[in-house]
Amino acid sequence: MFRIFRHYIPKTLLMLGLAEALILLVSIYLGVTLKLMDLDVAAAGVPALEPVFVNAVLFALVMLTVMVAMGLYSRDLRDSPRGVLFRLTLSFVVGLILMVGIYEVFPALFVGAGAFTVALACSFVGIASCRLLCYQYTDSQLVRRVLVLGAGAKARQIQQLRRRSDRKGIDLVGFVHTGKGTVQIPESKLIAIDASLVDLVKRYAIDEIVVALDDRRNNVPVNDILECKMRGVEILEDTTFYERQLGKIRLDSLNPSNVFFSDGFSQAVLRAGSKRLFDVVVATVFLVAALPVMILTALAIFVESGGRGPALYRQARVGKHGRVFEVYKFRSMCVDAENDGQARWAQANDDRITRVGRLIRKTRIDELPQFINVLKGDMSFVGPRPERPQFVDELAQAIPYYGLRHHVKPGITGWAQISYPYGASQEDAREKLQYDLYYLKNYSFFLDCMILLHTVQVVLWGQGSR
């Protein structure tokens, strides 16, 4: 995988993006070239190269952005070819609408209806073909051969990675038992050390060694690992391996030294300032754009409840440094949902949720008033989900490192929100914390933009709502 602005991106996805960007760029020039073959157009003169280049770059940027928002570059995309084709078709429909709008505002960029139609058709066919080839061949060709040093509990966790997305870009060749501890790996997956570690690396063409030893005391073949390192083999700890492959930091493999000596987990003043500016600009734009939807939602809630109860409600949540603030949301439950004062997790098919509430939760409309919290400075646009004080006290006692998530502002959306379904238990909260820690460690403006784009596909496909 490549690491761009601290965020891990699978090599296959990056290469796929570059290939499809090239297809989009070439398609515009192909459309213009075919247009020039028309004698009437040719007689009128050849279009200047500069607008064509600008148009090609603009077309590529718009289409790639929409495709990211539709989830076509999601690391855990598991759709069939038919599902991918549906997402691609929807991306081109939205991209066409956006490009028409841009041409209306900047008519000088327009290369002609014929040329643009050809470009759109050629790019769709080209990208669809590229996706089909990638689906069939890429994952089997561009992989790193991985050897795991260890055969105990930590190694077993690696061996149990089943999802295709979790093993993206790697081939787990086998596991090496160093002679200490209980073996928890199936015998068929073990590689016997009948020679030095360096010889095993040569024999199996290993690109990467993951150190996953339960007990490292006098159990690490230091000289062999150094020799492998000097021969170009990448050496990873299991914590880094999980971070790269899963996009989260596993709590069961995390210890304080990982935080102390990490190159992440820092929030510089400049970063905080730029993030705040980004929040204010984006929240203002979204609030203005969403105002008609918010008005209609308030009316729907008012009508369904017969004028009983507010359309908006406030609820205490824990923010940065543990400060409690009131979050604004559209009311999606009946008025007396918690009349006993007891905070409860939202469950699937919760009978407290109204008909309008079920719809606005599914589409995330209930969270639109949180733009006000962003403008007030209580929240950020991207960050960990803000939890209720009652739940925070409970979770902080049960889950290690839970307090770290309160060193940044909570967000409307976040890495955990787009990577894991709605949390409704301590176990869910523990799982989501691992994604929050990844965000805390690897925060960048680039990651924020990626999260915002992926949020679009989460909303469109109704993922994780409850």
Secondary structure, 3 states (H helix, E strand, C coil): CEEECCEEECHHHHHHHHHHHHHHHHHHHHHHHHHHCCHHHHHHCCCCHHHHHHHHHHHHHHHHHHHHHCCCCCCCCCCCHHHHHHHHHHHHHHHHHHHHHHHHHCHHHCCCHHHHHHHHHHHHHHHHHHHHHHHHHHHHHCCEEEEEECCCHHHHHHHCCCCCCCCCCEEEEEEECCCCCCCCCCHHHECCCCCCHHHHHHHCCCCEEEECCCCCCCCCCHHHHHHHHHCCCEEEEHHHHHHHHHCCCCHHHCCHHHHHCCCCCCCCHHHHHHHHHHHHHHHHHHHHHHHHHHHHHHHHHHHHCCCCCCCEEEEEEECHHHCEEEEEEECCECCCCCCCCCCCCCCCCCCCECHHHHHHHHCCHHHCCHHHHHHHCCCEEECCCCCCHHHHHHHHHHCCCHHHHHHCCCEEECHHHHHCCCCCCHHHHHHHHHHHHHHHHHCCHHHHHHHHHHHHHHHHCCCCCC
